[in-house]
Amino acid sequence: MSALNDAIYQNTIGNSKGFPLGVPTSYDWYTGRVGAFGSTPPSNFTAMTGWGQVYPETGQPIVPATIQISGFQAFLRLTNGTWVKAQDQVANGLMGAHYSADFHGDTVAMPKTVQPDGSVTFDAPTSGHNDHFYQGARGVYTVGTVDGVFVVANMKTSGGRFIANLGADWWLDKSAPYVVVNGVQANSPGVGMSDWVELTTDWKPLYFTSLSASQLQRNLPPPVQGSSMTPTTPSQPTSPTTPTTPNVAPSVAQASASPGTGSEHAGDTIALTLGFNEAVTVSGTPMLSLNDGGTATYVGGSGTRVLTFKTTVASTAKDTSALAITGVNLPSGASIKDAGGLAEKLSGAVKSFSGLQISTSSTTPTTPTTGTITSFAGASGSSITIDGMSAEVQNANQPWSLTEPDSNTLRFEVRPGDHFSTVGWSDLINDGGTGRSEINLSPTYAPGTQVNVSYQLTVEPGAANTADWLLLNQMHATTQGPPPFAVEMDGEHMQVVLRYQAPGQTTPTYVVAWRDPNPIQRGHAYDMNVQVNFDPNGNGSLNVWRDGAQIVKYEGAIGMAGASYKWKEGIYRSHTASETLAVDYSNLHVTTGSAAAALASQSFALLNQQLASNSGGLGSGQIATTASQAAGSGQQTLLTTPQH
């Protein structure tokens, strides 16, 4: 088979030679090739990276071995039809790690050995982990000049049964950090990946491309130039033959759940998938029995190797620390058979999902009835005590600026001309005439500390907000500047924003994590719960609930280099507002410590989070070149429109 034949074959759906051990069958890349042909980068993106991964093959014994890689290169096709090399293993070297198979668990270091011939050797993956590798620097290009990707690598193993594939991601720029906003990789959407190729002890070329077969044939990439389509011997005889082995009944090779971990509650839906060793046909409606007393009903997959079942946790479900499939039920008329009509063997469907809990209690953090105000004074510069914490009062020192309607509630009001001032500072002189009535809590929290804040927020009825910007509450950085987290009003719409500024970054990056498409309900007491862990280098997180519904799930960079953080609440707005605004806060409660499991994404851009620190400059006169590490590059705004 020619190189061009190989490249097309490895990027045609259905040509995988095995399946990755430990990957949930519900993941779209479990069976191999994903990604639309003809995919082009987002309009403002200027970088990409090729990557590869290796898994133990499902159903095969795992033996200690090594994986060897050489000639790993990535090429970009320009819109003028020419090809440019964007990444080269020789120039960049390889990086990588043993990620958990489903990207929910731990990551283990993956030492590499550079061989005398320049190839790189990694330890082969073991059960529960993979080998994920990528180049030490991203390839960069000029906006609007790229319309295709081609990635190639030569690979082999010292022994055992392992499968591998290649893929690529677009990146915002050469140094953009890995960022997830509500489950979407904002900086690094995946281009796609190839089918699974079985590795042997001989060198074997692997390919990924975003181009279709016809596009490749019209415009050959450098690694396959000189190649052509050649006839191949059919893998099946063209006339009937007598089988040399008996037809074997289909069996379940893997069972998985999505979500795979966490605590699910009444009303939550769980998808359960069964992966078979061959394609199966479903008749009727098979069901799975579960140890929580419920059942999962078949919803799709007939004609493929993967069947999907879904269950909704009932209020009467039994609590369990590990949901399990206890059996397969085939009501009258239901069956699961292969193409030869043989019924399935379902013993492999019985499985317990460690870490996937069922609890009929509420999933949402509750607003505690704490936040008692034990000392109060409304004058600016005074100190009050709330929820056992001291807070400084910052306002225009008017009778209406800060009042105490009850022992759990603070009322803040700002009228036109209300400016905070203190020794050495004036909002009127030093801050452009901003209006303010806030309290500034004294505790500060170090980066890496999860801070949990719960409170009730009520914006009182009144004239519509006309301020250019308006902060209701925030986590304030001790390095000053704009807050790394804030709940704001954009006109009459509530929004949640975050910022980050890593070492060497000249200006903070601003992200709108969520914006309510509906106007705020004046007079409604919103139950708010915030869980934030600051890390400007990419390992932070932010989760926000409003009235029991989670509105923000974010992981990535958040916070300012060298800063600690403190809570502020009240009203802080631009000088442009001409109306009076009043806001009530009740039952404030602040704690530290883990309150929710870390989030994980099934989108494959997650695999390349370690690339966040790569940066560099362009070669003279080049459209596409390789970026090497450097410091001090500024970041672009990640999201210009709200993400929901």
N, C-alpha and C positions, 0 to 999 in steps of 0.2 A: 504494500500500500504506500503511495507517495505521501510526502509531507503534507501536501494540500488535502489529499484524501483524509489523512489523520486529523488535521485541524477541523475539517467539516464534520467528520464522524464524531469527534469528541465534543462538539457543540451542537449536536442534534439531539433533541429530547428523546429519552428512552434508551440511550446507548451506554448507561452506566454498567460497570462490571461488578458491582457490589454496592453495599450500603454501609454508612458509617455507624460504628458501634456507639451507642449512648446518645445519639441525636434523636430527639422526638420525631416520630413519623409525621407529626403535624407541621413541622417546619417545611417551608416550600422547597428548600434546597436539600432535603433528605434524599430525594431521588436523583439529584444532580442538577443538570442545566437549568439555570434561571436567568432572567434578563431579556429584555426586548431587543431584537435585532434592529440596528439603526439607531441605538441609544446615543444621544449627544449630551455633553455636559450642560448643567444649568447655566443660564446666560451670564452670570457674574463669577463663575468659578474659573480658577487658573491653575489647578494642580490635579495630579492623579497619582495613584500607586497601584502596582500589581502585587498580588499576594498568592500564597499557596497554602494548602493544608493537607495533613495526612491523618487518617484514622485507622484503627484496627478494623478489619472487615467483619461485619456482623455474621455470626455463625461459625467463625473460624477460630482456632486456638491462637492465643497470644504468646509470642516468644520474644525474649530480649533480642533486639536488633538495632541497627543504625539506618538512618535515611541519608542519602547523599544527593546533593543538588549542584548542578553546574549550568552555566550558560543561561542563567535567569535574566531575561530582558523584557522590557515593555516598549512597544512602539505606538506612536500616535499617527493616525492618518489625518492630514490637513485637508481643509476644504478645497484646496487646489489639486488634490489627488496625489500629492507626494507623501512619503512616509518619513518620519523622523524618530530616531531612537530617543526615548525619554528616560529610561532607567537601564542600568547595566550592573549586574552582580560584581563584575571586576572592579568597577569604580566605586560602588557604594557599599559593598559588603552586604551581609544578610543579618537581620535581627529576628527575634521571635520568642515564643514562650509555649509551654504546655497549658493551653486553656482547658477549662472543664468542657466536657463533650457538648453540653447543652448551653454553655456560657452563662450558667446560673451559679456556679460554684467557684472554687479557688483556682488561682493561676499559679503554676509552678515554673520556676526558672528552667530554661532550656539551654544549657551550655553548648557552644559550638566548637568545632575543630576545623581549622582551615588546612586543607591538604596541600601538599607540594604543588599539585597541578592547579591550585586556585579554587577547586571545588570545596564545598562546605558540608560537614557531617554533623547531624543532630542525632540524639537518642530517639529511637522510634517511640511512638506513644504507647501508653499502657491503658488498661481499662479505666474509663472515666475521664480520659484526657485526650487531647489531640496534639499534633505539631502544627503550629501556625507560624508562618514565616513571611517576611516582607523585606524590601530593600531599605537600606539605612537612610535614604533621602528620597523625597518625592520628586517626580517629574513635573516640570512646570511648562506652561504654554501661554500664549496670548489669547485673551478673551475672543471668542468667536472664530477661532482658526481651526478647531478640531472637530471631526465628525466620526472618529472611530478609534478603537483600541485593539491591539493584538499583543498577547503575553505568551511567552514561551519559556520552558525550563526543561532540562534533562534531569531525570531522577531515577534512582534505583535503591534497593534495600539489600542489606546483608543477609536477609532471610525472613521467614514468616509471611503472613498474608495481610498486607496493608493496601489501602486504596488512597488515592490522592486526586486533587483537582486544583485548578488555578482560577483566579478571578481578578477583579479590579474594582476600585472605588474612585469616584470623583472627589476632590477636596476643594474647599473654598479657596485656599491659597497654600503656599508652601509651608506655612507655620501654624495654620489654624488648629486649635485644640479640638479634641473629640468632645462633642456636645450632644446630649439627647434632650429633646423638648417634647414632653407628652408622647414618648415612645418613638419619636422620629429623630433620626440622625441628621441634625440640622447642617452640620459642616461636611458630612461625608456620605452622601447617598451612594449605594452600591450600583456599579455598572452591571454586574452579573457574575456568573461562574459557569464552569464547564461541567461535563459529566464526570463521574468517578472512574478513574483508571486504576487497574490493579498493577501494583509495582512488582518487579521481579529483580533478580540479581544482575540482570543486564540493564544497561542504560536504555531509557525509554523517553522519547520526547512527549511533553504535555503541552497543550495549547488552550488558550481562552481567547475569544474574540467577540466583539460587539457587532460584527458585520455578518450579514447573511452569506450563504454559500455563493450566490450569484455575485454579490459585491466582492467577495474574495477572489473569485475567478477573473473578474474584470480588472482588479487592482491588487496584485499579489504583494503581501507584506515581505520585507527582506528575508525573514527566516524560511519562506517557502518559495522564493523566486527561483526560477529554473525548474519548478515542480509543475505538474499538471494533473488533472483528473485522469485516473487510470481505472479500467474496469476491475471490479473486485469479484472474487468467487462468492456466490451466494452462501450465506451461512446455513441455509436449509436446502435440502435436495428439492429439485424441481418436479420430481415424480415420487409417488408413494414408495416408501420402503418399510421393511419390517423392523420395528423397534428392537434394538439390542438390549434395552433395559425396560422394565415395566414402568408404566405411568405411575408416578408417585403423587399421592394426595397432597393438596396444598396444606401448609401449616403456618402457624403464627410465629414469625421470627422476632417480633418486637412489639411491645405495648407501651404507650406513652400517654401523658396527660398534659394539657395546657389550660391553665398555668400548671407548671410542674412542681412548684413549691408555694408556700404561703398558707394563709388561713382563709378559707372560703366560707361564706355565710348564707343564710336563707335568701333566696332570690338570685344568687350568683350562678353563672353558667360555666360548666367545665366541659371541654372537648376531650374525648378519649379516642385514640387512634390505634388500630391494629395493623401492623405491617406484615405482609405475607411473603413467602419465598417465591411466589409467582402471582400473576394477575388472577383475580377471582371475579365471579359474577354473583350478584346478590339478587335473590327473589324475596318478596315479602318484606317484613320489617324485623330483622334480628334485634335483640336487646342484650345488654350486659347487666348482670346483677352486681350490686355494689354493697360493700360492708356497712354503709351508712343507712341501709334499708331502702335505698332508692334504686332506680334503673336508668341506664343510658340507652337512648334509642338511636338506631342507625339513621344517618342523614345523607350519606353519599360515599362515592368511591367505587361503585361497581364498574368492573372492566379494568381496574388498576390493581396495584399491589397494596394500596393503602385504603382502609375503610375508616370512616369517621363516625363517631357516636357522640351524642350530647346529652348532658343531664343538667337539670336545674335543682339546686339544693333546696329541699323542702323545709318548711319551718318545723316539721316533725322529724327531720333527719336526726340520726344518732351522731353525737359528737365522736370524732375519732382523730387520733394523732397522725394517721396515715391512711388515706383513702385507698381502697383496694378493689380490683375487679375479682369477684369470686366465682364467676361463671358466665357462660354464654347461653342465652335462651333463644330457641328457634320455635316461635309459635307456629301453628298450623299454616302451611304454605310458605314458610320462610326457609331459605337455604343459602349456603355460601359454598360455591363449587368452582372448580377450575374449568378450563376450556374443554377438557375431556369428560366433564360431568362428574368427576370424583368429588365427594363431600370433603370439607375441610377437617383438619385435626386442630382442635381448639384448646388443647392443654396449655399452649404458650400464652393464651390470653389472660390467664390468672396471674395477677401481679399486684404487689403492694407498692404504692408511690410514697416513699419515705419523704417526709417534709411537707406533704400536701395535707393540711389539716382541714377537718370539717367542724365548724362551730356554728351553732344557731344563734349565737349572740351577735350584736351589731359589729360591723367592720370599721365603723367610723370612730375616730377619737371623740370622746364626749367632752363637753365644756363643763369643767368642775364648778361647783358652787363655792369657789373660793374667791380670792381677789378682794378680800375685805380691806377697806381703807381705815386704818387705825389711827392715823393722824392726818389732818388736812389744813391747808392754808392756800388760798387762791392767788395771793400776791406773787408777782414775778420775783424770782430769786429765792422763794421759800422752799422748804423741803417737806415733802409729804411721805407717808409710809403706806404702801399698797402691796398686798400679798407678801408681807414680810420684807419688802425691799424698799430702800430709800430712793426717792426720785426728786429731781430738781424741776421747779416750775419755771417755764420760759414763756412769757406772754407780754402783752402791752400794758399790763397792770391796770386793767379796767375792771369794774365790778362784775361785768358779764364774762370776762375772759375765761375763768375756770370756776366752776361751782360743783357742789356735791349733792345731787338730788337724793341719794341714799347711800348707805354704807358700802355698797358694792359698785357704785356708778360715778363716773366723772363726766361732766358736761363741758365741752370746749366750744367757744364762740369766737369768731373773728369778723369784725366789721371793717369797712373801708378805712384805711388810715391806722389800723392796729399793727404797730411794729414793736418787736422785741428789742430791748437794748440792755446792755450790761457794761461793766467796766471794760473798755477796750474794744467793744463791739456794738454795732447798731445795724439792725436790718435795713433801716432807711438809708444809712450812709454806706455801709459795707456790703450790702446784699441786694442792692437795686430796688429797695422799697418793698420787699416781700412782707406778707402778712403771716402772723404766727401766733398760735396758742398750743403749746405742747408740754409734755413732761418727758424728762430724760432720765431713765432709770440708771442707777449707779452700777449694778453688776456688769462686768465685761466678760466676754466669752472668747476663748482662744480658738483659732482655726483648728478644725478637726473635731470640735465638740458639737454634738447634735443638740440644738436648742429647740425646745418645744414650747410654743406659745398658743394659748387658747384665750378667747375673749368674745364678747358680743359687741357688734358695731351697728350703730343706728345713725343714719344721716337724716336729720330732721327735715320736715317739709319746709319749702322756701323757694326762693328764686333759683333759676337754673344756674349752674356753675359756668362762669365765663373765663376762669383762670387759664392761662397758657399751660400751666402744670399745677397739680395739687396732690400733695402727699397726705394720706390719712394715717399711716403708720409705717415704720421702717426699722430695719436693723442698721444702725449707724456705725460707720467705720471710724476707728480712732485716728486713722490717717487723714480724716476729713474728706471733703469732696462729696460727690453724689453717692447716695446710699446703695450698697450692694444688693439689698432687697427692699421692696416697698409695695404697699397696696396703695393705689392711686385712684383718682378720678380723672378720666379723660372726657371732658365735657360732663355729660350725665351718665357715663359708663364706667363701671369699676374695672380696673385692670391690675394685674400682678406683673411686676417688672423685676429684673435682676441685672447686675453688672459684675464684671470681673476685670481685673488688671493684674496680670502676671508680672514677675520681675522682668525688667527690661522693656515692658510694654509702655508706650508713651501716654496713651489715653485709654480710659476704660471702654470696654465693649458693652453695649446696651442691648438687652434682650427683652422683648415683650413676651412673657411666658404664657399669658392668658389675658383675653379681653372679653368682657361680657357683651354679646351682641345686643342685649336688651338694656334699656335704661335702668339705673339703680332704683330700687323701690324705696322711696322716701318714707320714713317712719317705720320701716321694717327692721327688726333686730336680727342681723345676720350672725349666725354662729360660725365663728372663724377658728380654724386650727392650722397652725403653721409648724412644720418640722424642717429645719434648715441646718446644714452642715457646711461650713465655709471652707473652701480650698481653691485658691485662684489658679492652681496648676492642673486642674481637670478632674479631681477626685471628689468634688463636692456634690451636694444634692439639695433639692428643694421640693417639698410636698405641701400642698395647700388644699384644705377642704373648706367648702362653704355650704352651710346648711346640710351637712351630711354627705354632700357630693364632692368627690375629688376633682378639682379644677386644674391642678398643676402636678405633673409628674416629671421631674427634671433631674438629670444627673450630668455632671460636667463641671466646668470652671464656674465658680461663683466666689466673690470676695476680692479684696485688695491685698496686694503683696505687703507683708509686714504689719497688717492690721489685726486688732481685736475688735469685738463688736458689742453693741449695747442696744437695747430696745427703746424706741421713742414712739409716742402716740399722741394724737391730737389733730391739729390742722396746720399745714405749712404750705403756702401757695404763692404764686407769682403776683407781682404788683398790678397786673392787668385786671384783676377781678374788682368789680364795683358793687357786689352784692354781699349781704350778710349770710354767713354759713354757720350752722351749729351741728355738732356731732357728739353722740353719747357713746362711752365705752363702759362695759360692765363685765364683772367677773374675770378680770385679768389674772392669768395664772401662767407662770414661767417655770419650766423644769429643764433639766439636761439629761442626756442619756438616750439610748436607742429606743425608739418607739415604733419602728416599722422596718421591715426587711428591705435590703437594697434592691433596686429595680434592675431587671435585665431585659434586653431586647432580643427578639428573634431575627430582626433585620441584620443582614450580614455585615453592615458597616461597623457594627460593634467590635468585630474582630480586630480592627486596626486602631484601637484607642491608644496604643503605645506610640503611635506616630505623631502625637500632639506636639512634640518639641522640635520636630525637624524644620529647619528654615535655611534660607540661603539666598544667593544672587544668581542672575542670569549671565550666561556667557555672551560675549559680544556678538551681535548680529544673529543670534539664534532665536528661533521661534519656540522650539522645545529643547530643553536641556535638563540637567540634573541639579537639584538644589542640595547644598551641603549645609552643615550646621553653623548657625550664627545667631547672635543675640541682638535684641533691640528693635525688632521689626514690629510696627504697630498692627493692630487687629482691626478688621472691618466689622461693621455692624452685622450680626448674624441673621437677624430676622427683621424685615421691614414691615411685615404684616402680622397681625395676631395669629397665634397658633392655638388651635383648640383640640 
